Each structure stands twice: as C-alpha cells, then as structure tokens.
Amino acid sequence: MFDDALQQNLCDLDAFLAIRELNRNDRVAGLITECLDLGSLPGAEVVARLGQLSFDRKHVGITLKGGPWRRSDDGLYHLDP
C-alpha cells in the first residue's frame, strides 16, 4: 500500500522503539507524532500507515482521538503547536 519515505521512517522508528522495549501504546503514540510532524494527514491515512506496520487499526484510531494533536474541520490531524 504505502511505499514511500514516510513509511520507511515509520518502519525504522518502530524498530527503534521496539528495541527500547516501549509498549505498544507508547509506540503507536510516537508513530502518530512522527506522521503528523511532517504535516497534516487525514486520520484514515494515519490508521492505514500504522496498520501496515501490524498495529491494530482500532487501537490506532482510539489513540488518534486522544493524543497531543487535534483534528481540524477539514478532517486533517495536526500536531498542537
């Protein structure tokens, strides 16, 4: 599905976080932050990208709703300034 620089960065970051023995909740939060650090994305894309890394899509969606980011009226997620 995704085969671009962002997806490779996410894969590399996930491997790094796993080596550091972070739990899956913290890994998902870190990966969402990495996604949004590069720009605004629709929630469905964030969920799909992390799903491609074998994270549960429902878990990603729940995490996306409650993190240090916000959803704008256009449906895009942004990091809070």
N, C-alpha and C positions, 0 to 999 in steps of 0.2 A: 504494500500500500504506500507507505512513506519511505522514500529512499533519497534523503537529502541531507544537507549539513546539519540541520537542526536535529533530525532523528539520530544521526551519528553522535552528536553531542549528548543527547539524552541517553543513548546506549552507554556511552563512555562514563557519564556521570552516575548512572545507575550501578555500573560495575564498581566504581569507586566507593559509592555509598554502601554497597553490599559488603565490600572488603572491610569497611569501617564498622560493620555489623549494626548499621542503623536498622530499625524495624521498618516494616513496610509502610506504616503510616507516615513516618518521617521521610522515607524515600519518595513517596508519592508527593508530599508537600514540596520537597526540594525540586523534584522534576517539574511540577506545575510552575514553580517560581522560575525555573530555567526557561520553560516555554514562553512565559509572559515577559521575561526580562528582555527578550529580543523584539517584543512588540505585542500588540493586541491580537488575540485569537478568539474565534468562536469556541464555546465550551465543547461542542461536538468534536472539534479537531483535537483539542487537548485530550479528551477522553479517548479518542481513536489512537492518538500517538502513544499514550501510555498503555492502552490496551495491546498495542503491537509489541510492547515490551513485556507482555504477560501479566500485567496488573489487571485486577478485576475492574471492569468498566463501571460498575455500580459504586464501588469503593472510590474510584477516581471522581465520579460525579458528586458524591457526598462530600468529599474533601474539597472539591472545587467550590462548593456552595458556602464553605465556612472558613476560608483562609484569609490571609492578608492581601487580598485582591478584591476587585469589585467588578460587577457586571454592569455595563452601560446600557442605555436604552436600545442601542443597535444590536444588542446580544453579544457583544465582544467583551472578553475579560481583560482587565488591565491590572497591573500592579499598583497598589496605592502609593502615592508619592511620599 
